[in-house]
């Protein structure tokens, strides 16, 4: 499954740009030799990192990235995949179908070209998560769109992924304190001036004062608590065509458009409650919301999350018109390289 996820992430970067007629330079049977190297940075564990001056942090990050790019820093893991063109349908709307075989199982992924814009579908429709024959969640992957006629300065549209996975459900009983009535505590006599209700005048005399107190009791509350892992990812935030660079693929030089973007990730556990006592449920939900907000505020204050509550990473892509994204570099929130993916060849 891990290899499948990595291979799918590689597919995310294979975006064949198109035009209205014969917009694929690829042909049926072509095989993309893809490789992905992953890197791990522990710079944030460096002593004094949180209080380190920005200039010193930038120096260490730059050195880490330099070591990665020149091969001094070995990858923590590497994955290789042969992604082939399974089929091509020509026409006003053109469709290219990629294929990928893992452990004898073939997975296919469509790409469409409409009005000179390439649309890449990692999945078609919802993806259901199933356990023991029962659906426990679903996910939706957004569609990436890249026009074929890019130019430096172009802004590209963002797209989003959403998923919800139920981790577990628990039934239990709790207690809810409710008001059961009032009881008399004591009665005393007082002699003083008071306002008479009957006459509407102040009078002096003796009257009785009775004190009461509330009577509370605990009742049983049946609760069904569900815990889910929710995820929301926004791709291509602030995506812009930053520059052009020359790229060599199969001994041929192409002009690639370098797309710089951010990826915003929001992921966390959410507990929901269904109780046979509305007051208990409301009180528990309010408590959970306060707790979640406190945690998020602390993460935002520490700069781990941005002001909108998302963890931010960065992506650079090298896009060759009519071929696709042939190289990617991802960076973690600090700016350290976390992975490099590229085409090693196209046959």
LINHU-V318396 format. One record per run of one state. SS is the DSSP state (2 for helix, 1 for strand, 0 for the rest). FROM is the first residue (numbers start at 0). TO is the last residue. Records with the same first field share a line. If there is no record, write none. Layout:
SS = FROM-TO, FROM-TO
This chain:
0 = 0-0, 12-29, 38-41, 45-47, 51-52, 69-75, 89-92, 102-103, 114-115, 120-125, 131-132, 141-142, 147-153, 155-157, 195-200, 249-250, 275-276, 301-309, 320-322, 331-335, 346-346
2 = 1-11, 42-44, 48-50, 53-68, 277-300
1 = 30-37, 76-88, 93-101, 104-113, 116-119, 126-130, 133-140, 143-146, 154-154, 158-194, 201-248, 251-274, 310-319, 323-330, 336-345
